[in-house]
Amino acid sequence: MGHEDGEDGVSTTTIDKAFEALYASDDHSLDTAASLLAADRGADAELARRGEEFVRTLWTRGWQPADLIRTARRELADEHVRALSALIKAETAGYERLPHRWQAQLDELADSTVRPTDRFSYATTVLELYRILVRLPRLDAVGPVPGEALPPAAAGEPRMLTRIRALLAKAEATGFPEEAEALTAKAQELMARHSLDEATLAAGAPSPETPGAIRIGVEPPYEQAKAILLDAVATANHCRAVWNEAYGFSTVVGFEADLDPVELLYTSLLVQGTAAMTRAEAEQRAGGRKRTKSFRQSFLLAYANRLGTRLSATSRRVAAETPTLLPALASRDLAVTNRTDELFPETRSTRVRAAWDEEGWTHGATAADKAGLHPDRRHLP
């Protein structure tokens, strides 16, 4: 027998019956459940409360706001992303402090003020979203969960990171390839020297710090080439990257001081590479040659491959300037490798799946050289 809870008349029977459809495989059950919810206005508050519970449970299962939004965008439609954004905002609003990097993810949430005018459409959207949420698997945690004890908040952004951010922003904005090359080279050199400074500190006064991890979205199209680029940036900066193709992200493992710079450099190189690819396509079309998907895939693969070589060369050059620190760097690299193996004991290599286009590869390699990191440049800002 059904019953009503509380003075507001929320019908838990309606909610319980409707939620049975979340585990059914047919859309007919979902339509029936949406009809039940549309007819019972008293169920609205409980519907939202249960949604917040789903989200809260996913935090404990290793998910973060950006991960959920990325999955909703891949699997569902804009209205679902807006509904999910509203849930995330409501659930996280009650915490005095949030884990590091969460606020930046919340700032990127979609506008959640628009909702369908009819109750059936809204109920359908919410149930379709909840059906995805309750089926998400556990992920390896890459940081604390809201509500847990958090380390002291840092006072502002590290000066080094601010400088790298500014250099890469200029590299993305300039229309002159040589200037972009110099700016990007300086950013990588700063990253390499900062990593060396951290190794110096660790060698002089060993600390209990262990490698951490962040997730970075690797979005279609051409996600395999993008994952290879991220791996190249991570490897050159004493980190490791593990790609999760199913959920559209790579987990980058490394010491805290290296993680944010890796994300910044990867994002900037992706922007620069995409712009270079667009220019190359325009040149090809102007010459009467139609470019294809295989051209773009080959372009980005060559871009990632060549940049990986050049980034690593810069890091090795900087490290060689202080050979006494090479054992400390090797020790930190080993710690990162061990932590990666702990988080992902069953990783496997994957073959590149891309149609070959020789002109795309050539143009991509050339673009990587222009974004490249020449070791002898001295006219840097």
MIZAZA-562210 format. One line per field, with one value per residue (C-alpha): residue number from 0; x, y, z. Coordinates in steps of 0.5 Angstrom, whole numbers, plus 500, padded with zeros to 3 digits. Each point is the difference from the previous one (the first is absolute). Layout:
N
nr: (NUM,...)
c1: (X,...)
c2: (Y,...)
c3: (Z,...)
***
This chain:
381
nr: (0,1,2,3,4,5,6,7,8,9,10,11,12,13,14,15,16,17,18,19,20,21,22,23,24,25,26,27,28,29,30,31,32,33,34,35,36,37,38,39,40,41,42,43,44,45,46,47,48,49,50,51,52,53,54,55,56,57,58,59,60,61,62,63,64,65,66,67,68,69,70,71,72,73,74,75,76,77,78,79,80,81,82,83,84,85,86,87,88,89,90,91,92,93,94,95,96,97,98,99,100,101,102,103,104,105,106,107,108,109,110,111,112,113,114,115,116,117,118,119,120,121,122,123,124,125,126,127,128,129,130,131,132,133,134,135,136,137,138,139,140,141,142,143,144,145,146,147,148,149,150,151,152,153,154,155,156,157,158,159,160,161,162,163,164,165,166,167,168,169,170,171,172,173,174,175,176,177,178,179,180,181,182,183,184,185,186,187,188,189,190,191,192,193,194,195,196,197,198,199,200,201,202,203,204,205,206,207,208,209,210,211,212,213,214,215,216,217,218,219,220,221,222,223,224,225,226,227,228,229,230,231,232,233,234,235,236,237,238,239,240,241,242,243,244,245,246,247,248,249,250,251,252,253,254,255,256,257,258,259,260,261,262,263,264,265,266,267,268,269,270,271,272,273,274,275,276,277,278,279,280,281,282,283,284,285,286,287,288,289,290,291,292,293,294,295,296,297,298,299,300,301,302,303,304,305,306,307,308,309,310,311,312,313,314,315,316,317,318,319,320,321,322,323,324,325,326,327,328,329,330,331,332,333,334,335,336,337,338,339,340,341,342,343,344,345,346,347,348,349,350,351,352,353,354,355,356,357,358,359,360,361,362,363,364,365,366,367,368,369,370,371,372,373,374,375,376,377,378,379,380)
c1: (500,502,501,502,506,500,495,502,497,506,498,506,496,500,507,501,496,503,507,499,501,507,502,495,503,494,498,492,502,503,494,496,504,500,493,499,505,497,493,503,502,502,505,504,505,501,502,505,502,502,503,505,501,502,505,503,501,504,504,502,501,505,497,500,496,504,499,493,499,504,496,494,502,502,494,494,498,501,493,503,507,496,496,507,503,494,501,508,499,495,504,506,497,500,507,504,506,501,506,506,498,492,499,502,496,494,501,500,493,494,495,495,494,496,496,494,493,496,501,500,506,504,499,502,507,501,499,504,506,499,500,507,502,498,504,506,506,505,506,507,500,504,499,496,493,495,499,507,505,504,507,501,498,506,500,499,503,508,504,503,493,498,506,499,492,502,505,496,494,505,502,493,498,506,499,508,502,507,497,496,506,504,494,499,507,501,494,502,507,497,496,507,503,495,500,507,499,495,505,505,496,498,507,502,494,496,493,494,497,498,498,493,495,495,495,501,494,502,494,499,501,507,500,506,504,499,501,507,501,498,505,506,499,499,506,504,499,501,492,497,493,495,494,493,497,493,499,504,506,507,503,506,504,506,502,496,504,501,492,497,506,499,492,502,505,496,494,504,504,493,497,507,499,493,501,506,496,495,505,503,493,498,507,498,493,503,505,494,501,494,502,497,499,507,503,498,502,507,501,499,503,507,499,499,506,505,498,501,508,501,497,504,506,499,499,506,504,498,501,507,502,500,503,500,492,499,500,494,496,501,497,494,499,500,495,496,500,499,494,497,501,496,494,500,503,496,502,502,503,495,501,499,494,500,500,507,501,507,499,496,506,505,496,499,507,502,495,503,507,496,498,506,505,507,505,505,495,502,495,494,496)
c2: (500,507,505,508,503,506,506,502,494,497,493,495,495,504,501,493,497,505,498,493,502,502,493,498,499,503,507,498,499,507,503,497,503,507,500,498,506,505,498,501,507,498,495,506,502,492,499,506,497,493,503,504,493,497,505,500,492,501,505,494,496,504,505,507,505,501,492,500,506,497,493,504,504,493,496,505,507,507,500,494,504,506,495,497,507,502,494,501,507,498,494,504,507,497,499,505,498,496,496,503,501,499,507,501,494,503,507,496,497,502,504,497,505,497,494,497,504,493,495,494,502,503,493,496,504,499,493,499,504,496,493,502,502,494,495,504,495,502,504,500,506,506,505,501,500,506,499,497,503,505,502,508,504,503,508,501,497,498,506,495,497,507,502,493,502,507,497,495,505,504,494,499,507,502,499,499,493,502,504,494,495,505,501,492,499,504,497,493,503,503,493,496,505,500,492,501,505,495,494,505,501,493,498,505,498,494,501,495,503,494,501,502,500,504,498,504,500,497,501,498,501,497,498,495,505,505,494,499,508,500,494,503,506,496,496,506,503,494,498,494,500,494,501,498,500,498,506,505,501,499,499,504,498,504,504,506,505,497,499,506,502,494,502,507,498,494,505,505,495,498,507,501,494,500,507,498,494,505,504,494,498,507,500,493,502,506,496,496,494,498,498,494,497,496,506,503,494,499,507,500,493,503,506,496,496,505,505,494,499,508,501,494,503,506,497,496,506,504,494,499,507,497,493,499,500,494,495,504,501,493,498,505,496,494,502,502,494,496,504,499,493,500,504,496,493,497,506,498,503,501,501,506,500,505,500,502,507,502,507,501,496,505,506,498,499,507,503,496,503,507,499,497,501,501,500,505,506,506,505,498,505)
c3: (500,498,505,501,504,503,500,492,498,496,497,502,496,494,500,502,494,495,502,499,492,501,500,495,493,496,499,501,507,500,497,505,506,497,499,508,502,495,504,507,501,507,498,497,506,502,492,501,507,497,494,505,503,494,499,507,499,494,503,505,494,497,495,500,497,493,500,500,496,494,501,499,494,497,502,500,498,502,504,504,501,503,505,502,501,504,504,501,502,505,503,501,503,507,501,503,496,494,497,496,493,501,500,493,498,503,496,494,501,495,501,504,500,494,501,496,501,500,506,496,496,506,504,494,499,508,499,494,504,506,496,498,507,504,495,500,502,506,498,503,505,498,506,506,500,502,508,501,504,495,500,501,494,496,500,493,494,500,496,495,498,499,496,496,499,497,495,497,500,495,496,499,498,495,493,499,500,503,505,503,499,505,505,500,501,506,503,499,503,506,501,500,504,505,501,501,506,503,499,503,506,501,500,505,505,498,501,501,493,496,492,499,494,496,494,494,495,493,495,493,495,499,507,499,497,506,505,497,500,508,501,497,504,506,499,498,507,505,500,497,496,500,495,501,493,503,504,496,505,501,508,500,506,503,506,501,498,493,499,498,496,496,499,498,495,497,499,497,495,498,498,496,497,498,497,496,497,498,497,496,498,497,496,497,498,497,496,497,505,504,507,504,507,499,498,507,504,497,501,508,500,497,504,507,498,498,506,505,497,501,507,502,497,504,507,499,498,506,505,497,502,507,500,507,501,495,505,504,493,499,507,498,494,503,505,495,496,506,502,493,500,507,497,493,501,494,494,493,494,494,493,496,496,495,492,498,496,498,499,507,503,497,501,508,501,497,504,506,498,500,507,502,505,497,505,498,500,504,498,505,504)
***
